[in-house]
Amino acid sequence: MANMTMADWQTLSERINRVAPSATLAVDSKAKAMKAEGIDVIGFGAGEPNFPTPAAIVAAAAEAVQDPKNYRYTPTAGLPELRKAIADKTLRDSGYGVDPNQVIVTNGGKQAVYESFQILLNDGDEVIIPTPYWTSYPEAVKLAGGVPVEVFAGADRNFEPSLEDLEAARTERTKAIIVNTPNNPTGAVWNPETVKAIGEWAVEHHVWVISDEIYEHLNYDGAKTTYIGAAVPEVRDQLLVLNGVAKTYAMPGWRVGWMIAPLDVAKAASKLQGHMTSNVNNISQRAAIAAVSGSLDAVYEMREAFDRRRQTIVAALNDIEGVNCPTPTGAFYAFADVSALLNKPLDTSKTAYASTSELAAALLDEGHVAAVPGEAFGAPGYLRFSYALADDDLVEGMKRMKQWVED
């Protein structure tokens, strides 16, 4: 031991070394760094609405800043008023009642995801993850000592997993399954039959369900979010619902999410959070009360804008040679198949891109357009484009991409 160098002993944990960095944040960070250097980059990377937070929500926060009661620690699980408001919102939107004590307010929806796996998993437990998936799901599973099990479904099946494939992936170590509809990254809204079948399958086989419902109000073309807790009431005893204000209310920077879970799970989450972050900041919680308790009119106005951009970006992507983009019916992402652009030269330098990671890097460096490669979502051959940006920027970005690919 005495002869060990600093390099020998100053090593990081195996746990953190197994985890990949967030690809979406990496793309967004590089795009912002290029902008800081004076390069005009159009960013389709981050899922961040470009709208200001609705004025009534901001006013509630401004009022809260002046109230000294918000300057102190408050309950770890969240302000009682907010937990009650989230329970009321769940009845209003999802169609079934929950006790406010089942609600845990978290620092953004991502903390709720992390806590879910920390609470449920032991080393070696498996989590079935329908693929394409949000990039942080498998990494959060790994951080809890679990094993991600991917079950892929392509555009030909609306990116919806079949029950046969889920059953084929199930083992004696299967502990949980993730449901995410409307879906990130595909924008797919799963059919009610699919959601109901998964819920019934989970009940039959004693599998926890983690339902990420953060895009619940962003639906188009008549598609509707199916809430698994409403579709299969029996699943509620083994259901964790994850949500937040970031997407619906244009509040990504306010960092308020929540988990709704059976009481024993909620208590465990509060215990864990007590050693991590304690309570979410009170000003943001007061703003969140105004958000979830208020009218959805501002949300529907934003949805109209997203719908317009959705139609614009899908048409533009399908107008690019070698790109095929199905029409999403939820969230604010277009998930384009660009496999026809791989493994062949696209320019006079005879560059051929072996992966969408290489393609996305070149598109950013040369075309000044930021998109997230499909490898980040378990779907090589695809690029994800967020259309939560200004209309003019969207049109310009698509123009640049078409020119870069075809010129």
ZADRENGU-97604 format. One record per residue (C-alpha): residue number from 0; residue in one letter; x, z, y. Coordinates in Angstrom, 1 decimal. Layout:
BEGIN
ATOM  lotor  markol    east      up   north
ATOM    NUM       A       X       Z       Y
...
// end
This chain:
BEGIN
ATOM  lotor  markol    east      up   north
ATOM      0       M     0.0     0.0     0.0
ATOM      1       A     2.9     0.8     2.3
ATOM      2       N     4.1    -2.8     2.1
ATOM      3       M     0.7    -4.3     3.0
ATOM      4       T     0.6    -6.5     6.1
ATOM      5       M    -2.3    -6.3     8.6
ATOM      6       A    -3.5    -9.7     7.2
ATOM      7       D    -3.7    -8.1     3.7
ATOM      8       W    -6.0    -5.3     4.6
ATOM      9       Q    -7.8    -6.4     7.7
ATOM     10       T   -10.3    -8.5     5.8
ATOM     11       L   -14.0    -8.9     6.5
ATOM     12       S   -16.7    -8.0     4.0
ATOM     13       E   -17.6   -10.4     1.2
ATOM     14       R   -21.2   -10.2     2.3
ATOM     15       I   -20.5   -11.6     5.8
ATOM     16       N   -18.1   -14.2     4.4
ATOM     17       R   -20.9   -15.6     2.1
ATOM     18       V   -23.2   -16.2     5.1
ATOM     19       A   -23.2   -19.5     7.0
ATOM     20       P   -23.5   -19.4    10.8
ATOM     21       S   -26.9   -20.6    12.3
ATOM     22       A   -26.7   -24.4    12.5
ATOM     23       T   -29.4   -24.6    15.1
ATOM     24       L   -27.7   -22.1    17.4
ATOM     25       A   -24.4   -23.9    16.8
ATOM     26       V   -25.8   -27.2    17.8
ATOM     27       D   -27.5   -25.7    20.9
ATOM     28       S   -24.3   -23.8    21.9
ATOM     29       K   -22.2   -27.0    21.7
ATOM     30       A   -24.8   -29.0    23.7
ATOM     31       K   -24.8   -26.3    26.4
ATOM     32       A   -21.0   -26.2    26.4
ATOM     33       M   -20.9   -29.9    27.0
ATOM     34       K   -23.5   -29.6    29.8
ATOM     35       A   -21.3   -26.9    31.4
ATOM     36       E   -18.4   -29.4    31.4
ATOM     37       G   -20.6   -31.8    33.3
ATOM     38       I   -21.7   -34.0    30.4
ATOM     39       D   -25.4   -35.1    30.5
ATOM     40       V   -26.6   -34.0    27.1
ATOM     41       I   -30.2   -34.3    25.9
ATOM     42       G   -30.9   -31.4    23.5
ATOM     43       F   -33.4   -31.7    20.6
ATOM     44       G   -31.7   -28.7    18.8
ATOM     45       A   -33.3   -25.4    19.7
ATOM     46       G   -36.9   -24.6    19.0
ATOM     47       E   -37.4   -23.3    22.5
ATOM     48       P   -40.5   -24.2    24.6
ATOM     49       N   -39.5   -25.5    28.0
ATOM     50       F   -42.6   -24.0    29.6
ATOM     51       P   -42.5   -20.9    31.8
ATOM     52       T   -44.1   -17.8    30.3
ATOM     53       P   -47.7   -17.7    31.5
ATOM     54       A   -48.1   -16.0    34.9
ATOM     55       A   -50.5   -13.2    33.6
ATOM     56       I   -47.9   -12.1    31.1
ATOM     57       V   -45.1   -12.1    33.7
ATOM     58       A   -47.3   -10.1    36.0
ATOM     59       A   -47.8    -7.5    33.3
ATOM     60       A   -44.1    -7.2    32.9
ATOM     61       A   -43.5    -6.9    36.6
ATOM     62       E   -46.0    -4.1    36.8
ATOM     63       A   -44.3    -2.4    33.8
ATOM     64       V   -40.9    -2.5    35.5
ATOM     65       Q   -42.3    -0.1    38.2
ATOM     66       D   -43.7     2.4    35.8
ATOM     67       P   -41.1     5.2    34.9
ATOM     68       K   -42.7     5.8    31.5
ATOM     69       N   -41.2     2.5    30.4
ATOM     70       Y   -37.7     3.7    31.2
ATOM     71       R   -37.5     6.0    28.2
ATOM     72       Y   -37.3     5.7    24.4
ATOM     73       T   -40.6     5.0    22.7
ATOM     74       P   -41.7     5.0    19.1
ATOM     75       T   -39.3     3.0    16.9
ATOM     76       A   -42.2     1.1    15.3
ATOM     77       G   -43.5    -0.1    18.7
ATOM     78       L   -45.8     1.1    21.5
ATOM     79       P   -49.1     2.2    19.9
ATOM     80       E   -51.0     0.0    22.4
ATOM     81       L   -49.0    -3.1    21.2
ATOM     82       R   -49.5    -2.3    17.5
ATOM     83       K   -53.2    -1.9    18.1
ATOM     84       A   -53.3    -5.2    20.1
ATOM     85       I   -51.4    -7.0    17.2
ATOM     86       A   -53.9    -5.6    14.7
ATOM     87       D   -56.8    -6.8    16.9
ATOM     88       K   -55.1   -10.2    17.3
ATOM     89       T   -54.7   -10.5    13.5
ATOM     90       L   -58.5    -9.9    13.0
ATOM     91       R   -59.2   -12.5    15.7
ATOM     92       D   -56.9   -15.2    14.5
ATOM     93       S   -56.3   -14.6    10.8
ATOM     94       G   -59.7   -13.3     9.9
ATOM     95       Y   -59.0   -10.0     8.3
ATOM     96       G   -58.3    -6.5     9.5
ATOM     97       V   -55.1    -4.5     9.3
ATOM     98       D   -54.3    -0.9    10.3
ATOM     99       P   -52.1    -0.6    13.4
ATOM    100       N   -49.8     1.6    11.3
ATOM    101       Q   -49.1    -1.5     9.2
ATOM    102       V   -47.5    -3.1    12.3
ATOM    103       I   -43.8    -2.8    13.1
ATOM    104       V   -42.6    -4.4    16.4
ATOM    105       T   -39.2    -6.0    16.1
ATOM    106       N   -36.6    -7.5    18.3
ATOM    107       G   -37.8   -11.1    17.8
ATOM    108       G   -39.2   -12.6    14.7
ATOM    109       K   -35.7   -13.0    13.2
ATOM    110       Q   -35.3    -9.2    12.9
ATOM    111       A   -38.5    -9.0    11.0
ATOM    112       V   -37.1   -11.6     8.6
ATOM    113       Y   -33.9    -9.7     8.2
ATOM    114       E   -35.7    -6.4     7.6
ATOM    115       S   -38.0    -7.8     5.1
ATOM    116       F   -35.3    -8.7     2.7
ATOM    117       Q   -33.3    -5.5     3.3
ATOM    118       I   -36.4    -3.5     2.3
ATOM    119       L   -37.5    -5.5    -0.7
ATOM    120       L   -34.3    -6.7    -2.4
ATOM    121       N   -31.8    -5.2    -4.8
ATOM    122       D   -28.6    -6.9    -5.7
ATOM    123       G   -29.3   -10.0    -7.8
ATOM    124       D   -33.0   -10.2    -7.0
ATOM    125       E   -34.2   -13.8    -6.4
ATOM    126       V   -36.3   -15.2    -3.6
ATOM    127       I   -38.0   -18.6    -4.0
ATOM    128       I   -37.6   -20.6    -0.8
ATOM    129       P   -39.7   -23.8    -0.5
ATOM    130       T   -37.3   -26.4     0.9
ATOM    131       P   -36.8   -27.8     3.5
ATOM    132       Y   -36.5   -24.2     5.0
ATOM    133       W   -35.7   -22.5     8.2
ATOM    134       T   -32.0   -22.2     8.3
ATOM    135       S   -31.8   -18.3     8.4
ATOM    136       Y   -34.0   -17.6     5.3
ATOM    137       P   -31.3   -18.0     2.6
ATOM    138       E   -28.7   -16.3     4.8
ATOM    139       A   -30.9   -13.2     5.3
ATOM    140       V   -31.5   -13.1     1.5
ATOM    141       K   -27.7   -13.2     0.9
ATOM    142       L   -27.2   -10.4     3.4
ATOM    143       A   -29.5    -8.2     1.4
ATOM    144       G   -27.6    -9.0    -1.9
ATOM    145       G   -30.3   -11.4    -3.1
ATOM    146       V   -30.1   -14.9    -4.5
ATOM    147       P   -31.9   -17.8    -2.7
ATOM    148       V   -33.7   -20.2    -5.1
ATOM    149       E   -34.5   -23.5    -3.5
ATOM    150       V   -37.6   -25.5    -4.5
ATOM    151       F   -37.6   -28.9    -2.8
ATOM    152       A   -40.6   -31.0    -1.9
ATOM    153       G   -40.2   -34.3     0.1
ATOM    154       A   -42.2   -36.1     2.6
ATOM    155       D   -44.2   -37.9    -0.2
ATOM    156       R   -45.8   -34.5    -0.9
ATOM    157       N   -46.1   -33.3     2.7
ATOM    158       F   -43.1   -31.1     2.1
ATOM    159       E   -45.4   -28.8     0.1
ATOM    160       P   -44.1   -27.1    -3.1
ATOM    161       S   -46.1   -27.7    -6.3
ATOM    162       L   -47.2   -24.7    -8.4
ATOM    163       E   -45.5   -26.3   -11.4
ATOM    164       D   -42.1   -26.4    -9.5
ATOM    165       L   -42.6   -22.8    -8.3
ATOM    166       E   -43.3   -21.6   -11.9
ATOM    167       A   -40.3   -23.5   -13.2
ATOM    168       A   -38.1   -21.6   -10.7
ATOM    169       R   -39.6   -18.2   -11.5
ATOM    170       T   -37.5   -15.9   -13.6
ATOM    171       E   -37.6   -12.2   -14.5
ATOM    172       R   -35.5   -11.6   -11.4
ATOM    173       T   -37.9   -13.3    -9.0
ATOM    174       K   -38.9   -10.7    -6.3
ATOM    175       A   -40.4   -12.7    -3.5
ATOM    176       I   -41.5   -16.1    -2.2
ATOM    177       I   -41.5   -17.4     1.4
ATOM    178       V   -44.5   -19.2     2.9
ATOM    179       N   -44.0   -20.9     6.2
ATOM    180       T   -46.9   -23.0     7.5
ATOM    181       P   -46.9   -24.6    10.0
ATOM    182       N   -43.4   -25.3     8.9
ATOM    183       N   -40.0   -25.3    10.5
ATOM    184       P   -38.2   -27.7    10.2
ATOM    185       T   -40.7   -30.3     8.9
ATOM    186       G   -43.7   -29.7    11.1
ATOM    187       A   -45.9   -29.8     8.0
ATOM    188       V   -49.1   -27.8     7.8
ATOM    189       W   -49.7   -27.0     4.1
ATOM    190       N   -53.1   -27.7     2.6
ATOM    191       P   -55.4   -24.8     2.1
ATOM    192       E   -55.4   -25.4    -1.7
ATOM    193       T   -51.6   -25.1    -1.8
ATOM    194       V   -51.6   -21.8     0.1
ATOM    195       K   -54.4   -20.3    -2.0
ATOM    196       A   -52.7   -21.4    -5.2
ATOM    197       I   -49.4   -19.8    -4.2
ATOM    198       G   -51.2   -16.5    -3.3
ATOM    199       E   -53.0   -16.4    -6.6
ATOM    200       W   -49.8   -17.2    -8.5
ATOM    201       A   -48.0   -14.4    -6.6
ATOM    202       V   -50.7   -11.9    -7.5
ATOM    203       E   -50.6   -13.0   -11.2
ATOM    204       H   -46.8   -12.6   -11.5
ATOM    205       H   -46.3    -9.6    -9.2
ATOM    206       V   -44.2   -11.5    -6.6
ATOM    207       W   -44.0   -10.4    -3.0
ATOM    208       V   -45.1   -12.9    -0.4
ATOM    209       I   -43.4   -13.2     2.9
ATOM    210       S   -45.6   -15.3     5.2
ATOM    211       D   -43.9   -16.6     8.4
ATOM    212       E   -46.8   -17.5    10.7
ATOM    213       I   -45.0   -17.9    14.1
ATOM    214       Y   -46.3   -21.4    14.6
ATOM    215       E   -49.9   -20.5    13.7
ATOM    216       H   -51.5   -22.0    16.9
ATOM    217       L   -49.5   -25.2    17.0
ATOM    218       N   -51.7   -27.7    15.0
ATOM    219       Y   -52.6   -31.3    15.6
ATOM    220       D   -54.8   -34.0    14.2
ATOM    221       G   -57.4   -31.6    12.9
ATOM    222       A   -54.9   -29.6    10.8
ATOM    223       K   -55.5   -25.8    10.6
ATOM    224       T   -53.3   -22.9     9.7
ATOM    225       T   -54.3   -21.3     6.4
ATOM    226       Y   -53.6   -17.6     6.4
ATOM    227       I   -52.7   -16.5     2.9
ATOM    228       G   -53.9   -13.0     3.5
ATOM    229       A   -57.4   -14.4     4.3
ATOM    230       A   -57.4   -17.1     1.6
ATOM    231       V   -56.4   -14.6    -1.1
ATOM    232       P   -57.4   -11.0    -0.1
ATOM    233       E   -55.9    -9.6    -3.3
ATOM    234       V   -52.4   -10.6    -2.1
ATOM    235       R   -52.4    -8.2     0.9
ATOM    236       D   -51.0    -5.3    -1.1
ATOM    237       Q   -47.8    -7.4    -1.7
ATOM    238       L   -47.8    -9.4     1.6
ATOM    239       L   -45.5    -9.2     4.6
ATOM    240       V   -46.7   -11.3     7.6
ATOM    241       L   -44.0   -12.2    10.1
ATOM    242       N   -44.8   -13.4    13.6
ATOM    243       G   -43.9   -13.1    17.3
ATOM    244       V   -44.5   -14.3    20.8
ATOM    245       A   -41.6   -16.7    21.2
ATOM    246       K   -43.3   -20.0    20.2
ATOM    247       T   -47.0   -19.4    21.0
ATOM    248       Y   -46.6   -17.9    24.4
ATOM    249       A   -43.3   -19.6    25.5
ATOM    250       M   -41.5   -16.2    25.4
ATOM    251       P   -38.3   -16.8    23.4
ATOM    252       G   -36.1   -14.8    25.7
ATOM    253       W   -38.4   -11.7    25.7
ATOM    254       R   -37.5   -10.9    22.1
ATOM    255       V   -40.7    -9.5    20.6
ATOM    256       G   -41.7   -10.1    17.0
ATOM    257       W   -43.5    -8.1    14.4
ATOM    258       M   -44.1    -7.5    10.7
ATOM    259       I   -47.4    -6.6     9.2
ATOM    260       A   -47.0    -5.0     5.8
ATOM    261       P   -48.4    -2.5     3.3
ATOM    262       L   -48.0     1.1     4.7
ATOM    263       D   -45.1     2.1     2.5
ATOM    264       V   -43.2    -1.1     3.4
ATOM    265       A   -44.0    -0.6     7.1
ATOM    266       K   -42.7     3.0     6.9
ATOM    267       A   -39.5     1.7     5.3
ATOM    268       A   -39.1    -0.9     8.0
ATOM    269       S   -39.5     1.7    10.7
ATOM    270       K   -36.8     3.9     8.9
ATOM    271       L   -34.4     0.9     8.8
ATOM    272       Q   -35.1     0.0    12.4
ATOM    273       G   -34.4     3.6    13.4
ATOM    274       H   -30.8     3.1    12.3
ATOM    275       M   -30.5    -0.4    13.8
ATOM    276       T   -32.1    -0.8    17.2
ATOM    277       S   -34.8     1.8    17.6
ATOM    278       N   -37.6     0.5    19.8
ATOM    279       V   -37.9    -2.9    21.4
ATOM    280       N   -37.4    -2.8    25.1
ATOM    281       N   -40.6    -1.5    26.7
ATOM    282       I   -41.0    -4.1    29.5
ATOM    283       S   -41.1    -6.9    26.9
ATOM    284       Q   -43.6    -4.8    24.8
ATOM    285       R   -45.9    -4.5    27.8
ATOM    286       A   -45.6    -8.2    28.3
ATOM    287       A   -46.5    -8.8    24.7
ATOM    288       I   -49.6    -6.7    25.0
ATOM    289       A   -50.8    -9.0    27.7
ATOM    290       A   -49.9   -12.0    25.6
ATOM    291       V   -51.6   -11.1    22.3
ATOM    292       S   -54.6    -9.5    24.0
ATOM    293       G   -55.2   -12.3    26.5
ATOM    294       S   -56.9   -15.7    26.4
ATOM    295       L   -55.3   -18.6    24.4
ATOM    296       D   -56.1   -21.1    27.2
ATOM    297       A   -52.5   -21.4    28.3
ATOM    298       V   -51.4   -21.8    24.7
ATOM    299       Y   -53.9   -24.7    24.2
ATOM    300       E   -52.6   -26.4    27.4
ATOM    301       M   -49.0   -26.2    26.1
ATOM    302       R   -50.3   -27.5    22.7
ATOM    303       E   -51.7   -30.6    24.5
ATOM    304       A   -48.3   -31.3    25.9
ATOM    305       F   -46.6   -30.8    22.6
ATOM    306       D   -49.1   -33.2    21.0
ATOM    307       R   -48.3   -35.8    23.6
ATOM    308       R   -44.6   -35.4    23.0
ATOM    309       R   -45.1   -35.4    19.2
ATOM    310       Q   -46.7   -38.8    19.3
ATOM    311       T   -44.0   -40.1    21.6
ATOM    312       I   -41.1   -39.0    19.5
ATOM    313       V   -42.5   -40.1    16.2
ATOM    314       A   -43.1   -43.6    17.6
ATOM    315       A   -39.6   -43.7    19.1
ATOM    316       L   -37.9   -42.5    16.0
ATOM    317       N   -39.7   -45.0    13.8
ATOM    318       D   -38.7   -47.8    16.3
ATOM    319       I   -35.0   -47.1    15.4
ATOM    320       E   -33.7   -49.3    12.6
ATOM    321       G   -32.9   -47.1     9.6
ATOM    322       V   -35.0   -44.1    10.7
ATOM    323       N   -38.3   -43.1     9.0
ATOM    324       C   -40.2   -40.2    10.5
ATOM    325       P   -43.5   -38.9     9.0
ATOM    326       T   -46.0   -37.6    11.5
ATOM    327       P   -45.9   -33.8    11.7
ATOM    328       T   -49.2   -31.9    12.1
ATOM    329       G   -47.8   -28.6    13.3
ATOM    330       A   -45.1   -26.7    15.1
ATOM    331       F   -42.9   -28.8    17.5
ATOM    332       Y   -40.4   -30.5    15.2
ATOM    333       A   -40.0   -34.1    14.0
ATOM    334       F   -38.1   -34.3    10.7
ATOM    335       A   -36.7   -37.8    10.3
ATOM    336       D   -35.2   -39.4     7.2
ATOM    337       V   -32.0   -41.0     8.3
ATOM    338       S   -30.5   -41.5     4.9
ATOM    339       A   -30.4   -45.3     5.5
ATOM    340       L   -27.9   -44.7     8.3
ATOM    341       L   -25.4   -43.0     5.9
ATOM    342       N   -22.5   -44.4     4.0
ATOM    343       K   -22.3   -47.6     6.0
ATOM    344       P   -20.5   -48.5     9.3
ATOM    345       L   -22.6   -48.1    12.4
ATOM    346       D   -20.1   -49.3    15.0
ATOM    347       T   -17.2   -51.6    15.6
ATOM    348       S   -14.7   -48.9    14.5
ATOM    349       K   -16.2   -49.2    11.0
ATOM    350       T   -17.1   -45.6    10.9
ATOM    351       A   -19.3   -44.6     8.0
ATOM    352       Y   -21.0   -41.2     7.9
ATOM    353       A   -21.2   -39.5     4.6
ATOM    354       S   -23.7   -36.8     5.6
ATOM    355       T   -26.2   -36.0     8.3
ATOM    356       S   -23.8   -33.3     9.5
ATOM    357       E   -21.2   -36.0    10.3
ATOM    358       L   -23.9   -38.3    11.8
ATOM    359       A   -25.3   -35.5    14.0
ATOM    360       A   -21.8   -34.6    15.3
ATOM    361       A   -21.1   -38.2    16.2
ATOM    362       L   -24.5   -38.6    17.8
ATOM    363       L   -23.8   -35.6    20.0
ATOM    364       D   -20.2   -36.5    20.9
ATOM    365       E   -20.8   -40.2    21.5
ATOM    366       G   -24.5   -40.6    22.2
ATOM    367       H   -24.9   -37.2    24.0
ATOM    368       V   -28.0   -36.4    22.0
ATOM    369       A   -28.2   -33.1    20.1
ATOM    370       A   -30.2   -32.9    16.8
ATOM    371       V   -29.8   -30.6    13.8
ATOM    372       P   -28.5   -32.0    10.5
ATOM    373       G   -30.7   -31.7     7.4
ATOM    374       E   -28.0   -29.8     5.5
ATOM    375       A   -28.9   -26.8     7.6
ATOM    376       F   -32.4   -26.8     6.1
ATOM    377       G   -31.5   -27.7     2.5
ATOM    378       A   -32.5   -31.3     3.1
ATOM    379       P   -29.5   -33.7     3.3
ATOM    380       G   -30.4   -37.1     4.7
ATOM    381       Y   -32.7   -35.7     7.5
ATOM    382       L   -32.3   -34.8    11.1
ATOM    383       R   -34.5   -32.3    12.9
ATOM    384       F   -35.6   -33.0    16.5
ATOM    385       S   -37.4   -30.3    18.5
ATOM    386       Y   -39.8   -31.9    21.0
ATOM    387       A   -40.2   -28.7    23.0
ATOM    388       L   -38.4   -30.3    25.9
ATOM    389       A   -39.5   -32.2    29.0
ATOM    390       D   -41.2   -35.5    28.6
ATOM    391       D   -38.7   -37.5    30.6
ATOM    392       D   -35.8   -35.9    28.7
ATOM    393       L   -37.5   -36.8    25.4
ATOM    394       V   -37.9   -40.4    26.3
ATOM    395       E   -34.3   -40.6    27.6
ATOM    396       G   -32.9   -38.9    24.5
ATOM    397       M   -34.7   -41.3    22.2
ATOM    398       K   -33.5   -44.3    24.3
ATOM    399       R   -29.9   -43.1    23.9
ATOM    400       M   -30.2   -42.6    20.2
ATOM    401       K   -31.7   -46.0    19.6
ATOM    402       Q   -28.9   -47.6    21.7
ATOM    403       W   -26.2   -45.6    19.8
ATOM    404       V   -27.6   -46.6    16.4
ATOM    405       E   -28.4   -50.2    17.1
ATOM    406       D   -26.1   -51.4    19.9
// end
